[in-house]
Amino acid sequence: MTIRQFAALCSCNPQTLRYYDRVGLLKPAKVDPWTGYRSYEEEQALSFVKIRSLQKAGFTIGEIRELLDKDHPAVLEALRSSSGRRRGACGKFGRSVSHTRRK
C-alpha cells in the first residue's frame, strides 16, 4: 500500500512515516528506485503501534530501536522496569497490540 494509505491505517501523517524511515525505526517494505515512493505492508502496522506506544511511554529513539526486535513480553518487561512515567504505558501497549491483531 502507498505511504498515504498506510498513514491512514495508522492514523498518522506521511511525514511521521518518513521520519521513522529516516531514523531507522520503520523502513518501508519497498521503495521504488525511480520515484522514491515508499510502499508498506499491512503487517507493519504492528511495528508502528509498538513504536508509538514506546514513544508515548517516554523511550528515546535509540531505546525504541533496541526494543523493536524484542518480542512482546520483553517489551512489556522493559516498560515495567523503567521509570514511573513509563509504567502506565504497559497496559496501553498490551491493548494496542491486541486491538491491532484483531483487525
DSSP file (Angstrom, degrees, kcal/mol; ACC not computed):
  #  RESIDUE AA STRUCTURE BP1 BP2  ACC     N-H-->O    O-->H-N    N-H-->O    O-->H-N    TCO  KAPPA ALPHA  PHI   PSI    X-CA   Y-CA   Z-CA
    1    1 A M              0   0    0      0, 0.0    39,-2.6     0, 0.0     0, 0.0   0.000 360.0 360.0 360.0 156.7    0.0    0.0    0.0
    2    2 A T  B  >  -A   39   0A   0     37,-0.2     4,-2.6     1,-0.1     5,-0.2  -0.202 360.0-107.0 -71.3 166.3    1.1    3.6   -0.5
    3    3 A I  H  > S+     0   0    0     35,-0.8     4,-2.5     1,-0.2     5,-0.2   0.871 121.9  52.9 -61.6 -36.5    2.5    5.7    2.2
    4    4 A R  H  > S+     0   0    0      2,-0.2     4,-2.1     1,-0.2    -1,-0.2   0.912 110.2  46.7 -67.0 -42.4   -0.7    7.7    2.3
    5    5 A Q  H  > S+     0   0    0      2,-0.2     4,-2.3     1,-0.2    -2,-0.2   0.913 114.2  47.4 -64.9 -42.7   -2.8    4.5    2.7
    6    6 A F  H  X S+     0   0    0     -4,-2.6     4,-2.1     2,-0.2    -2,-0.2   0.893 109.9  53.1 -67.1 -38.7   -0.5    3.2    5.4
    7    7 A A  H  X>S+     0   0    0     -4,-2.5     5,-2.5    -5,-0.2     4,-0.6   0.907 109.4  49.3 -61.2 -41.5   -0.6    6.5    7.2
    8    8 A A  H ><5S+     0   0    0     -4,-2.1     3,-0.8     1,-0.2    -2,-0.2   0.909 109.5  51.7 -64.3 -41.7   -4.4    6.5    7.2
    9    9 A L  H 3<5S+     0   0    0     -4,-2.3    -1,-0.2     1,-0.2    -2,-0.2   0.884 116.2  40.7 -59.7 -39.0   -4.4    2.9    8.5
   10   10 A C  H 3<5S-     0   0    0     -4,-2.1    -1,-0.2    -5,-0.1    -2,-0.2   0.428 109.5-122.4 -91.1  -0.7   -2.1    4.0   11.4
   11   11 A S  T <<5S+     0   0    0     -3,-0.8     2,-0.2    -4,-0.6    -3,-0.2   0.927  76.4 104.6  56.2  48.7   -3.9    7.3   12.0
   12   12 A C  S   <S-     0   0    0     -5,-2.5    -1,-0.2    -6,-0.1    -2,-0.1  -0.766  72.6 -97.9-137.5-174.8   -0.7    9.4   11.4
   13   13 A N    >>  -     0   0    0     -2,-0.2     4,-1.2    -3,-0.1     3,-1.0  -0.766  31.4-111.6-108.5 160.4    0.6   11.5    8.6
   14   14 A P  H 3> S+     0   0    0      0, 0.0     4,-2.4     0, 0.0     5,-0.2   0.804 114.4  65.0 -59.1 -29.7    3.1   10.5    5.9
   15   15 A Q  H 3> S+     0   0    0      1,-0.2     4,-2.3     2,-0.2     5,-0.2   0.878  98.6  53.9 -61.4 -36.8    5.7   12.9    7.4
   16   16 A T  H <> S+     0   0    0     -3,-1.0     4,-2.7     1,-0.2    -1,-0.2   0.925 109.2  47.7 -62.0 -44.2    5.8   10.7   10.5
   17   17 A L  H  X S+     0   0    0     -4,-1.2     4,-2.0     2,-0.2    -2,-0.2   0.879 110.4  51.4 -66.2 -37.4    6.4    7.6    8.4
   18   18 A R  H  X S+     0   0    0     -4,-2.4     4,-2.5     2,-0.2    -1,-0.2   0.899 111.0  49.1 -64.4 -39.2    9.2    9.4    6.5
   19   19 A Y  H  X S+     0   0    0     -4,-2.3     4,-2.4     2,-0.2    -2,-0.2   0.940 109.4  50.7 -64.4 -47.3   10.8   10.4    9.9
   20   20 A Y  H  <>S+     0   0    0     -4,-2.7     5,-2.8     1,-0.2     6,-1.1   0.872 112.1  48.5 -59.3 -36.7   10.6    6.8   11.2
   21   21 A D  H ><5S+     0   0    0     -4,-2.0     3,-1.1     3,-0.2    -1,-0.2   0.939 110.4  51.0 -65.6 -47.1   12.3    5.7    8.0
   22   22 A R  H 3<5S+     0   0    0     -4,-2.5    -2,-0.2     1,-0.3    -1,-0.2   0.858 114.1  42.9 -61.0 -37.5   15.0    8.3    8.3
   23   23 A V  T 3<5S-     0   0    0     -4,-2.4    -1,-0.3    -5,-0.1    -2,-0.2   0.422 116.9-111.6 -92.5   2.6   15.8    7.4   11.9
   24   24 A G  T < 5S+     0   0    0     -3,-1.1    -3,-0.2    -4,-0.4     3,-0.2   0.740  84.3 114.8  81.0  23.8   15.7    3.7   11.2
   25   25 A L  S   <S+     0   0    0     -5,-2.8     2,-0.4     1,-0.2    -4,-0.2   0.867  85.3  12.1 -91.1 -42.2   12.6    2.8   13.2
   26   26 A L  S    S-     0   0    0     -6,-1.1    -1,-0.2    -9,-0.2    -2,-0.1  -0.818  70.6-166.6-143.0  97.8   10.2    1.7   10.4
   27   27 A K        -     0   0    0     -2,-0.4    -9,-0.1    -3,-0.2    -6,-0.0  -0.592  30.8-107.3 -81.7 143.1   11.6    1.1    6.9
   28   28 A P        -     0   0    0      0, 0.0    12,-0.2     0, 0.0     3,-0.1  -0.309  21.9-122.6 -64.3 154.7    9.1    0.8    4.1
   29   29 A A  S    S+     0   0    0     10,-1.4     2,-0.3     1,-0.2    11,-0.2   0.846  94.5   6.5 -65.1 -32.7    8.6   -2.7    2.6
   30   30 A K  E     -B   39   0A   0      9,-1.8     9,-2.9     2,-0.0     2,-0.4  -0.995  59.7-160.0-152.2 144.0    9.6   -1.4   -0.7
   31   31 A V  E     -B   38   0A   0     -2,-0.3     7,-0.2     7,-0.2     6,-0.1  -0.993  28.7-124.6-125.7 124.5   11.0    1.9   -2.2
   32   32 A D     >  -     0   0    0      5,-2.6     4,-2.5    -2,-0.4     5,-0.1  -0.515  16.0-145.6 -66.9 124.3   10.6    2.5   -5.9
   33   33 A P  T  4 S+     0   0    0      0, 0.0    -1,-0.2     0, 0.0     0, 0.0   0.764  94.6  42.5 -65.9 -24.4   14.1    3.2   -7.3
   34   34 A W  T  4 S+     0   0    0      1,-0.1    -2,-0.0     3,-0.1    -3,-0.0   0.886 129.0  22.2 -88.2 -42.8   12.9    5.7   -9.9
   35   35 A T  T  4 S-     0   0    0      2,-0.1     3,-0.1     0, 0.0    -1,-0.1   0.702  89.5-131.5-100.2 -21.8   10.3    7.7   -7.9
   36   36 A G     <  +     0   0    0     -4,-2.5     2,-0.1     1,-0.3     0, 0.0   0.508  50.1 158.1  79.9   3.8   11.4    7.1   -4.4
   37   37 A Y        -     0   0    0     -5,-0.1    -5,-2.6    -6,-0.1     2,-0.4  -0.392  35.4-135.0 -65.0 135.8    7.8    6.2   -3.4
   38   38 A R  E     - B   0  31A   0     -7,-0.2   -35,-0.8    -3,-0.1     2,-0.4  -0.738  17.2-164.9 -95.0 139.8    7.5    4.2   -0.3
   39   39 A S  E     -AB   2  30A   0     -9,-2.9    -9,-1.8    -2,-0.4   -10,-1.4  -0.967   5.5-164.4-123.0 142.4    5.3    1.1    0.0
   40   40 A Y        -     0   0    0    -39,-2.6     2,-0.3    -2,-0.4   -35,-0.0  -0.870  15.3-129.4-124.2 156.1    4.2   -0.6    3.2
   41   41 A E    >   -     0   0    0     -2,-0.3     3,-1.7     1,-0.1     4,-0.2  -0.795  24.9-121.4-101.1 148.2    2.7   -3.9    4.1
   42   42 A E  G >  S+     0   0    0     -2,-0.3     3,-1.9     1,-0.3     4,-0.3   0.841 110.5  65.5 -57.0 -35.2   -0.3   -4.1    6.4
   43   43 A E  G >  S+     0   0    0      1,-0.3     3,-1.2     2,-0.2     4,-0.5   0.724  86.5  71.4 -61.9 -22.0    1.6   -6.3    8.8
   44   44 A Q  G <> S+     0   0    0     -3,-1.7     4,-2.0     1,-0.2    -1,-0.3   0.622  76.1  82.1 -70.7 -11.6    3.9   -3.3    9.5
   45   45 A A  H <> S+     0   0    0     -3,-1.9     4,-2.4    -4,-0.2    -1,-0.2   0.844  85.0  58.5 -62.1 -32.4    1.1   -1.6   11.4
   46   46 A L  H <> S+     0   0    0     -3,-1.2     4,-2.1    -4,-0.3    -1,-0.2   0.906 105.4  48.7 -63.7 -40.9    2.0   -3.7   14.5
   47   47 A S  H  > S+     0   0    0     -4,-0.5     4,-2.6     2,-0.2    -2,-0.2   0.897 109.5  53.2 -63.8 -39.6    5.5   -2.3   14.4
   48   48 A F  H  X S+     0   0    0     -4,-2.0     4,-2.9     1,-0.2     5,-0.2   0.928 108.6  49.2 -60.6 -44.7    4.0    1.2   14.1
   49   49 A V  H  X S+     0   0    0     -4,-2.4     4,-2.5     1,-0.2    -1,-0.2   0.903 111.2  49.9 -61.2 -41.5    1.8    0.6   17.2
   50   50 A K  H  X S+     0   0    0     -4,-2.1     4,-2.3     2,-0.2    -1,-0.2   0.933 112.7  46.7 -63.2 -45.9    4.9   -0.7   19.1
   51   51 A I  H  X S+     0   0    0     -4,-2.6     4,-2.5     1,-0.2    -2,-0.2   0.944 114.0  47.1 -60.7 -49.8    6.9    2.4   18.1
   52   52 A R  H  X S+     0   0    0     -4,-2.9     4,-2.5     1,-0.2    -1,-0.2   0.894 112.0  50.3 -63.0 -41.1    4.1    4.8   19.0
   53   53 A S  H  X S+     0   0    0     -4,-2.5     4,-1.3    -5,-0.2    -1,-0.2   0.913 112.0  47.3 -63.3 -42.8    3.4    3.1   22.4
   54   54 A L  H  <>S+     0   0    0     -4,-2.3     5,-2.3    -5,-0.2     4,-0.3   0.871 111.1  51.7 -68.2 -36.4    7.1    3.3   23.3
   55   55 A Q  H ><5S+     0   0    0     -4,-2.5     3,-1.7     1,-0.2    -2,-0.2   0.940 109.3  49.4 -62.7 -46.8    7.3    6.9   22.3
   56   56 A K  H 3<5S+     0   0    0     -4,-2.5    -1,-0.2     1,-0.3    -2,-0.2   0.785 106.0  58.6 -63.6 -26.4    4.3    7.8   24.4
   57   57 A A  T 3<5S-     0   0    0     -4,-1.3    -1,-0.3    -5,-0.2    -2,-0.2   0.527 122.8-106.2 -81.1  -5.8    5.9    6.0   27.3
   58   58 A G  T < 5 +     0   0    0     -3,-1.7    -3,-0.2    -4,-0.3     2,-0.1   0.568  66.4 150.0  96.2   9.3    8.9    8.3   27.0
   59   59 A F      < -     0   0    0     -5,-2.3    -1,-0.3     1,-0.1     2,-0.1  -0.476  44.8-119.2 -73.9 147.9   11.5    6.0   25.5
   60   60 A T     >  -     0   0    0     -2,-0.1     4,-2.7     1,-0.1     5,-0.2  -0.334  26.9-104.3 -78.8 166.6   14.2    7.6   23.3
   61   61 A I  H  > S+     0   0    0      1,-0.2     4,-2.6     2,-0.2     5,-0.2   0.913 123.5  50.9 -57.3 -43.7   14.6    6.8   19.6
   62   62 A G  H  > S+     0   0    0      2,-0.2     4,-1.8     1,-0.2    -1,-0.2   0.899 110.7  47.8 -62.1 -41.9   17.7    4.7   20.4
   63   63 A E  H  > S+     0   0    0      2,-0.2     4,-1.9     1,-0.2    -1,-0.2   0.905 112.1  49.7 -65.5 -41.3   15.8    2.8   23.1
   64   64 A I  H  X S+     0   0    0     -4,-2.7     4,-1.7     1,-0.2    -2,-0.2   0.925 107.0  55.0 -63.1 -43.9   12.9    2.1   20.8
   65   65 A R  H  X S+     0   0    0     -4,-2.6     4,-0.5     1,-0.2    -1,-0.2   0.900 109.7  47.4 -55.9 -42.0   15.3    0.9   18.1
   66   66 A E  H  < S+     0   0    0     -4,-1.8     3,-0.4     1,-0.2    -1,-0.2   0.859 113.6  47.4 -67.7 -35.7   16.7   -1.6   20.5
   67   67 A L  H >< S+     0   0    0     -4,-1.9     3,-1.4     1,-0.2    -1,-0.2   0.670  90.9  81.1 -81.4 -17.3   13.3   -2.8   21.7
   68   68 A L  H 3< S+     0   0    0     -4,-1.7    -1,-0.2     1,-0.3    -2,-0.1   0.845  93.1  47.5 -61.0 -34.8   11.8   -3.2   18.2
   69   69 A D  T 3< S+     0   0    0     -4,-0.5    -1,-0.3    -3,-0.4    -2,-0.1   0.526  95.0  97.4 -84.6  -4.6   13.3   -6.6   17.6
   70   70 A K  S <  S-     0   0    0     -3,-1.4     2,-0.1    -4,-0.1    -3,-0.0  -0.454  79.8-109.7 -81.5 155.4   12.3   -7.9   21.0
   71   71 A D     >  -     0   0    0     -2,-0.1     4,-1.9     1,-0.1     3,-0.4  -0.327  38.4 -95.8 -78.2 169.9    9.1  -10.0   21.5
   72   72 A H  H  > S+     0   0    0      1,-0.2     4,-2.6     2,-0.2     5,-0.2   0.871 122.5  53.6 -59.1 -42.4    6.1   -8.6   23.3
   73   73 A P  H  > S+     0   0    0      0, 0.0     4,-2.2     0, 0.0    -1,-0.2   0.890 108.9  50.6 -60.8 -36.2    6.9  -10.0   26.7
   74   74 A A  H  > S+     0   0    0     -3,-0.4     4,-2.1     2,-0.2    -2,-0.2   0.888 110.7  48.7 -67.4 -38.0   10.4   -8.4   26.6
   75   75 A V  H  X S+     0   0    0     -4,-1.9     4,-2.3     2,-0.2    -1,-0.2   0.925 111.2  49.5 -67.0 -44.2    8.9   -5.0   25.6
   76   76 A L  H  X S+     0   0    0     -4,-2.6     4,-2.5     1,-0.2    -2,-0.2   0.895 110.3  51.4 -61.6 -39.1    6.4   -5.2   28.5
   77   77 A E  H  X S+     0   0    0     -4,-2.2     4,-2.5    -5,-0.2    -1,-0.2   0.905 108.1  51.5 -64.2 -41.1    9.2   -6.1   30.9
   78   78 A A  H  X S+     0   0    0     -4,-2.1     4,-0.8     1,-0.2    -2,-0.2   0.904 111.2  48.5 -61.9 -40.2   11.2   -3.1   29.7
   79   79 A L  H >< S+     0   0    0     -4,-2.3     3,-0.5     1,-0.2    -2,-0.2   0.914 112.6  47.9 -65.0 -42.3    8.1   -0.9   30.3
   80   80 A R  H 3< S+     0   0    0     -4,-2.5    -2,-0.2     1,-0.2    -1,-0.2   0.884 113.4  46.7 -65.9 -38.4    7.6   -2.4   33.8
   81   81 A S  H 3< S+     0   0    0     -4,-2.5    -1,-0.2    -5,-0.2    -2,-0.2   0.550  98.5  88.6 -84.8  -6.0   11.2   -2.0   34.8
   82   82 A S  S << S-     0   0    0     -4,-0.8     5,-0.1    -3,-0.5    -3,-0.0  -0.195  91.8 -62.6 -84.1-178.6   11.5    1.6   33.5
   83   83 A S    >>  -     0   0    0      1,-0.1     3,-1.9     3,-0.1     4,-0.7  -0.024  54.1 -97.0 -63.1 166.8   10.7    4.8   35.5
   84   84 A G  H >> S+     0   0    0      1,-0.3     3,-0.7     2,-0.2     4,-0.6   0.784 119.2  64.3 -56.4 -33.2    7.3    5.6   36.9
   85   85 A R  H 34 S+     0   0    0      1,-0.2    -1,-0.3     2,-0.1     3,-0.1   0.725 106.1  45.5 -67.4 -18.4    6.4    7.9   33.9
   86   86 A R  H X4 S+     0   0    0     -3,-1.9     3,-1.5     1,-0.1     4,-0.4   0.609  89.3  86.0 -96.8 -13.8    6.5    4.8   31.7
   87   87 A R  H X< S+     0   0    0     -3,-0.7     3,-1.6    -4,-0.7     4,-0.4   0.862  82.1  58.4 -60.3 -39.7    4.6    2.4   33.8
   88   88 A G  T 3X S+     0   0    0     -4,-0.6     4,-0.9     1,-0.3     3,-0.3   0.695  94.0  68.4 -64.6 -17.9    1.1    3.5   32.6
   89   89 A A  H <> S+     0   0    0     -3,-1.5     4,-2.9     1,-0.2    -1,-0.3   0.680  79.4  78.7 -76.7 -16.9    2.1    2.6   29.1
   90   90 A C  H <> S+     0   0    0     -3,-1.6     4,-2.2    -4,-0.4    -1,-0.2   0.948  98.9  40.9 -55.7 -51.7    2.3   -1.2   29.8
   91   91 A G  H  > S+     0   0    0     -4,-0.4     4,-2.5    -3,-0.3    -1,-0.2   0.891 114.0  52.8 -65.4 -39.9   -1.5   -1.5   29.6
   92   92 A K  H  X S+     0   0    0     -4,-0.9     4,-2.6     2,-0.2    -1,-0.2   0.913 109.7  49.0 -61.7 -42.9   -1.8    0.7   26.6
   93   93 A F  H  X S+     0   0    0     -4,-2.9     4,-2.6     2,-0.2     5,-0.2   0.942 111.8  48.2 -63.1 -47.8    0.8   -1.3   24.7
   94   94 A G  H  X S+     0   0    0     -4,-2.2     4,-2.1    -5,-0.2    -2,-0.2   0.906 114.4  45.8 -59.7 -43.4   -0.9   -4.6   25.5
   95   95 A R  H  X S+     0   0    0     -4,-2.5     4,-2.6     2,-0.2    -1,-0.2   0.889 112.2  51.7 -67.3 -39.2   -4.3   -3.2   24.5
   96   96 A S  H  X S+     0   0    0     -4,-2.6     4,-2.6    -5,-0.2    -2,-0.2   0.918 110.4  47.8 -63.9 -43.7   -2.9   -1.7   21.3
   97   97 A V  H  X S+     0   0    0     -4,-2.6     4,-2.2     2,-0.2    -1,-0.2   0.928 113.4  47.8 -63.7 -44.7   -1.3   -5.0   20.3
   98   98 A S  H  X S+     0   0    0     -4,-2.1     4,-1.2    -5,-0.2    -2,-0.2   0.916 113.2  48.2 -61.3 -44.4   -4.5   -6.9   20.9
   99   99 A H  H  X S+     0   0    0     -4,-2.6     4,-0.7     1,-0.2     3,-0.3   0.905 111.7  49.4 -63.7 -42.8   -6.6   -4.3   19.0
  100  100 A T  H >< S+     0   0    0     -4,-2.6     3,-0.8     1,-0.2    -1,-0.2   0.879 107.6  54.2 -66.8 -38.3   -4.2   -4.3   16.0
  101  101 A R  H 3< S+     0   0    0     -4,-2.2    -1,-0.2     1,-0.2    -2,-0.2   0.793 103.3  57.2 -67.1 -27.2   -4.1   -8.1   15.8
  102  102 A R  H 3<        0   0    0     -4,-1.2    -1,-0.2    -3,-0.3    -2,-0.2   0.717 360.0 360.0 -76.5 -20.1   -7.9   -8.2   15.6
  103  103 A K    <<        0   0    0     -3,-0.8    -1,-0.2    -4,-0.7    -2,-0.1   0.492 360.0 360.0 -68.9 360.0   -8.0   -6.0   12.5
